[in-house]
Amino acid sequence: MKGINKVILIGNAGKDTAYKTLQDGTAVAKVTIATTETFRLKNGEVKSTTDWHTIILWRALADFANQYVKKGALLYIEGKLRNRQYDDIDGQKKYVTEVVAEQILLLDKKEKNAVSQIENDSGEILPY
C-alpha cells in the first residue's frame, strides 16, 4: 500500500482570503480556518478548544476563494497535509504545516449561488 494523505476540515474563516497571482499568472490563495471541539469534563464542565489551520488554494480554487470566502464563512475543505521549512530573516529554520486544498465547499446559506469546484492534478476544472 502506498499510503494516504487526506484531510477533511469544517470550520470558519478567520479573515478574508489572501490572494495573489504569481509571475507566471498562476493564482494562489491562503485562507485560515478555525475548528472548534467542545467536550465535557468528568465534573460536568463544558470546555472548548480551537485549532487554526492554514489552507493553500491554487488556480481555480484560489479564484473561487477570492470571490466567495470572507471572514466568518463556514467552509468544508478536503486536501492533503504539506510540511515545508524555510529560513527566516535571522537565518533560523522555521517549519510550517499547511493543508493544500483539493476541494472547497461554501456551507453558508447566504451564498446559495456560489458554485464550488474541484481541480484535478492536471489542472482541469471539474464541477462538484
N, C-alpha and C positions, 0 to 999 in steps of 0.2 A: 504494500500500500504506500502511495506517495506521500500522503498527508493532506490535511485540510486546514486552511486558514480562512475562517469565516467569522464575521462579527455582525450581530444584529442589535441595534440600539433604537429605543424610542425615548425621545427627550425633547426639551425645549431649547431653542436657540438662545444663547446668552447675549448676543448682539447681532447687528445686521451683518450680512455676508461681506467678507473682504474679497474683492475681485480684482484681477489684473490680467492683462494679456502679455504673454512673453514676446520676445523679439521676433520669433518665427510665426507669431499670430495665434499660438495656442492659448486658449482661455484656461485659467486656473482660479479656483476659489477656495476660501477657507471659512468654515463655519465651526463655531464652538458650541457644543450642546451639553446640557446638564441632564443627568439621570438621577432620580431620587428613589431611594429604597427606604420604606418605612417598616419598622418591626416593633414588636412588643417585648419588653424585658420581663424576667421572671416575676418582678414585683408589680407588673401591670403597666408600668410607664411606657409610653409610646415614644420611640426615637426615630429620627430620620438621618440618613447620610446622603450626601450629594457628591457625585463624581462628575468631573468635567472631561470632555473628550474633544480632541481636535479632529475635525473631518476635512479631508482634502478632496476636492472635486475637480475633474478635468473635462475639458471640451464642452459638450452639450450639457452635461450635468452642472458644470460651473455656470453656464449661461442661465440654466433653469433656476439655480440657487440665487443668482444675482437678481433675477427678475422677481422671484416669489418669496424667498426666505428673509424674513425680518426678525428682529429681536422678539422673543416670546413665541415664535411659531413652533407648533408641535410637529416633530419630524420622525419618520421611520427611516432608518439608514441601514443598508446592507453593504458590507465591504470586507476588506481584509486589513489586518494589522501590518504596519510597516514600522520598523525601527531604523533610525538613522542617527548619525553622530556628526558633529561639526565642531570646529574650534571657534570660541567666542573671540571678542576683540582683545582680550587679555591672553589668548592662547590656551585657555582652559578647554578641555574636551567637554562637550555637552551632549547628552543623549535625549532623544525625543521619540515617543511612541505616538503614532497617528493612525487614523483609520482612513484608508483610501476607499472612497465610496464607489460602489458599482451600481447602486440603486438608491434613489431618494424618493420618498413619498411625503407629500404635504398632507398632514392629517387634520389641519384646521378646517372647520366647517365653513368659515368665511371665504375661503379661496376655492370654491367648488369648480371654478373654471380652469384652475391650474392643471395642466397635464404633466404627469410625471414621466420620466424617461429612464431607460436603462441603456447603457452603452457597452457593447461587447468589446473584446480585445482588439478587433480590427478597426474600431472607431465608428462602426456602423451604428446608427441610432435605431433602436427597436422600440415600438410602442409597448407600454406596460398595461 
